[in-house]
Amino acid sequence: MPLGWLLTKAAEVAAPVLHAARTKAAAPTGRRVWAGRRRSHLEIRGVHEPGSEAAAREIEARVLAADGVRSAEVNSVLGRVVVEHDPDVVDIAELSRLISEAEHEHDLDDAVMSPRSTAHPANTEPVLRDAAALVISLAGLGYSAAASLLPVRTVPPLFPAVISLVDSVPWLRNGLERKLGRAPADSLLVLGGAVSHGLSRNPLGVFTHLCGRFCASRETLARQQAWHEWERSSVHRCDPVVVEPRPQPVPSGGRPLRLPPGPVPDPARPAGRRARGALLLAV
């Protein structure tokens, strides 16, 4: 019974990770995609910015004119185009080529993707990143147990403590995301935390980090599975209803003024200041 339960849970985790790996391998360079049986989502550069309406309409027209495509609709807020097509007639590579041609004609080759696209639940990066962190943490658990018996140098415990502090304090994490971007910051904190805990030769710290990453990976998988269920059951276009004028892109900048503190205190700020003071004293 326990063996069967473990194999079932392992299959539940392995299936979406393998699907994410196949999607990542088939995706064009520099463009996130999600491919379903009859519908695909592809990133587009620059269509989230005001003034890009002509480029969005051009991309829809080009994709819709391809053989095997039944519908194409640009979501300017997410910076993606939703394409209903026959994958045996037109594949992701051909759709990406058509989008790239339209981007080039509208001088969007160097434009950035929509910031909201980095948090899309269909992205494969979080699933692969959490899977890599789990593998590294498991290897680190074995290394820390074996290295405790050997005279080898270790990473000072200050390094994993600093990474954990930045990962858990919102204003520190937000500052790192502004410097590096959301996806690189997530990768640095997740993988850097796994490596530094493993090299610190502290089995308890490695095990604690492993449990945290396991819970985070379950949340990521559940979020992506919920997205898959929603995508399969949703209808993206409701013909023959036509809405004119179409929704316009919204600027993705921050708030013009900072929000004042609310009535509910934010415990992360004083906790982060106390943790930072403790680290400085430790140094």
N, C-alpha and C positions, 0 to 999 in steps of 0.2 A: 504493500500500500504506500509507504513513504517513497519508494523508488518510483512508482508510477506517478505520484504527485509531483516529484521533482522533475521527471521527464516532461510532464505536461506544462509546468511552469517554464522550464527551459525552452520548450517549443514556442510558448507564447512570447517570450522575449526574442528568440532567434528569428522568427518569421518576419517581424517588422524590421529588424536590423538588416536581414538579407535583402528585403525589398528596398530599403533605403540605399544599400550599397549598389544594387543594380540600377536604381534610378540615378544615383550620383555618377556611376560609370557611363550611363547613356546620355547624360545631360551635356549640352554644348558648353564649351569653355566660357566662363564668365556670365552664365545665365542660369538662374534657378528654374527648374521645371518640375511639374508633377504630371505624371502620365497615368490615366485610368484606362478602362477598356474602350470607352468611346469618347472620352473628353479629357483634354489636357489643359494645363495652366502654364503659361510661359511668361517670364519676366520681360519687361520692356524698359528701355532707358528713357528717362526724362519726361514721360507722359504724365507724371504727377505734378509737374510745374504748370502754372498758368501760362497760356499762350501755346500749348502743345496740342490743342484740339485737332488741328489739321493733320498732325502726324498720327494721332490715334485713329482718325477716320481712314487715313491712307493705309495703316496697318490692317485695319478690319477689312478694307476692300481687297487688299492683296491676298490676305489669307483666305478670304471667302471665295476668291476666284480660283483657288487651287483645286485640283481634282480630289475628290474624296472628302471635302470639307462641307459640312452642312450648316454650320453657324460659327460666327466669330464675334466676340464682344469684348471691348477693352474696359477694364476697371481702372480708371485713372487714379483713384485713391490708393489702391494696392500696387499700381504699376504693373499690372499683368493683363494678359489677354486670355480669355477662356474660349477654347476651340473645341467644337464637337466635330469629330472626324473619324474616318475609317483608317486605323493604323496600318492596315495592309496596303493601302493606296498611298497615303502620305504620312510620313513618320515625323518624329520630333526634329530630326536634323533638317529636314526640308522646311518645316514651319519656322525653325530658327533662322534659316537662310533668308526666307522671305522677310522676316522681321528685321534682320540685319540690313537688308537692302533699303527698306523704308527708313530705318534709323539713319543710314548714311545720307540719303537724299535730304533729310530734314536736319542734318548737322547734329545728330544726337549720338555720334560715335563715342564721344568723351563725356556724355552726360551720365549722371549717377542714377542708380536704381532708387526706387521709392524707399524711404526709411521704414515705412510700414511693412515692406516686403520682407525685411529681415526677421520679423516676428511672426511670419505666416506659419500656421500650424502644419502645413504640408512640407515645410523645409526638411531636408534630410540631414543637415549638419548637426542639429541637436541630438538626434538619435545616434548617429555615428560617434559624436563626441562623447556622449555618456557611455556608450559601449566601450570605447577606448579607455575611458577613465576607470571603468570597472575592471577591465583586463589589467591595467597598470596597477590598480590598487590590490588586486589579487596577487600579482607578482611581487608588489612591495611588501605584502603581508608575509610571504615566504622569505623574501630577502631579509626583512627586519628580524625574523625569528632566527635565521641562519647566521646573520651578521653579528647578532649579539654574542655569539660564541667565538667570533674571529676578531683579531686586532686590526680592523679596517677603519678608515676615516669615515665620518658621517657628516651629513649636512646639519648645521646648527639648528636647534628647534625654533630659532627666531624666524627662519624663512617660512616654514609652513604656517606659523602663527600670523605673520604679516599677510600672507595670501588669504588665509581664512578670515582675517579682519576686514580686508578689502572686499571680499566676497559677501560678507554678512552685513556691512554697514552701508546703507543706501547711498549716502552722499559721497562716500569714497568710491563706490562702484560706479555711480553716475559720472564722476570725474574721469575715471578710467575709460568709460564708454565714450565720453566726448573726445578723448585723446585718440583712441584706437578705433572706435566703432563698436557696435554692439556684438557682432559675431566674433571679431578677433578678441575682444575682452572676455567673452564667455569662454572661448577656447583657452586663453591664457590662464584664467582662474581655475577652470575645471581640470585641465591637463597638468598645469603647474602645481596645483594642490595635490593631485595624485602622485606626481613624481617626487615632490619635496617631502611629503609624508612618508613615502616609501624609503627615501634615502636618509631620513632622520633616524632610522633604526629604533623606532618607538612602536612596538606592535599594537599597543592600545590606541595610539593616535591613528595608525593606519586602519585599524578595524573600525574606529569611529567614523573616519572619512569614508570608508567603504560602505558603511550602512547609510550614511547621508547620500552618497552618490547613487546607491541602489534605489532609495526612495525617490530621488529626483528623476532617475531614469524611468521609473514606473509612471510618474506624473507625465513625463514627456511622451511615453508610448500611449498612455490613455488619451492625452490631448490629440495625438495624431490619429488614433483609431476613431475617436469621436468625429474628427474632420472627415475621415474616409466615409463613415456612415452618413454624415450630412451631405457630402458631395454626391454620393451615389443616389440619394433620395431627393436631391434638390432639382429645381428647374431654374435655369439661369435666365431664360427669356420667356416672357409671357405674351406670345403673339395671339391675336393681332393688335394688342394694346401698344401704342407708340407714344412715348413721352417726349414732347418738344417744348422748350429746348432741352437738350440733354444736360445732365449734371456736369458742372465744370470742375477742373482740378482745384484743389485747395492747397494754399501754401503750407509747407511742412515746417516752417520756422517755429521757434518757441513762443511762449507767451510774451506780450509786450511788457507786462509788469509781473513781478514775482508775487505769488499769492501770499497773503499774510498768514501767520500761524493760526490754526483753528482751535476750537475749544478742547479738542482731544489732544493731549500731549504726545509727542513723537518720542518713544523711548529709545529709538536707535541713535539719536543725536547725542544725548548725554552718555549713553553706553559706549558709543564710538569714541567720544573724547576720553572717557575713563580708560578704555582699552589702549588707546594711543599713548596716554600718559604712563600706563603700566609698562608698555613696550619700551618707551624712552628710558624709564628707570632701569629696566632690565639690561639695556645696552650700556 
